[in-house]
Amino acid sequence: MLREWEKLPKYMQTEEVRPYYERLKKKKVSLALKRAFDVIASSIMLVILSPLMIIISILIVADSKGGVFYRQERVTQYGKKFRIFKFRTMVANADKIGTQVTISNDNRITKIGSVIRKYRIDEIPQLLNILVGDMSLVGTRPESVYYVKYYTPEMMATLLLPAGVTSEASILYKDEAELLDQTDDVEKVYIEKILPEKMKYNLESIKKFSFIREIRTMIKTVIAVVR
């Protein structure tokens, strides 16, 4: 549920965030349904997908040195930091030998990693993050601490809700890596062009937030992955 305004972090108690907060404050039923659905759906999916997760884990370990999971620190609701669960698709310590965004032909991506990323299988372990409450099935993708410092005051409104596995922005920018292939300065393009564009969709999703709309986003995600 939504915190009282006075209990939000001070950097979120701004004129830019207030309109988004007031809209969400009127959506108590949708917010309650959202969390209930997250818990039930993630629990069921973890049970169903557990055999696949075991197989993927074995393939990852056999393909390259390093652990099964990638645990980078990300930012979620109210600016809380947490460690995201993702299947490792890159060489060990990849974030220390390159940028924090990935391009499609990134030489840090492993062989099995390229297949896992293509079908977004690397996102499956995030069901664990959803179950404990750090994430939701639908919401703004959790950014690394490094990129959150480039948020404008209005972008902070996306932290009113938990970070998500998918969103309208994620669907529209599912080929983000290919877009970054076209530039020499990956981080600059991401910060100055891609991040602001994605945030327009994320902020619009908060304005139009409803439980039914989130169900539609999940359906659209499945269709986009299949295509």
Secondary structure, DSSP 8 states (H G I E B T S, - for coil): ----GGGS-GGG-STTTHHHHHHHHT-HHHHHHHHHHHHHHHHHHHHHHHHHHHHHHHHHHHHSSS-SEE--EEE-GGG-EEE--EE--B-TTGGGSS-SS--TT-TTB-HHHHHHHHTTGGGTTHHHHHHHTSEEEESS---BHHHHTT--TTGGGGGGS-EEEE-HHHHHTTTHHHHHTT-S-HHHHIIIIIHHHHHHHHHHHHHT--HHHHHHHHHHHHHHHH-
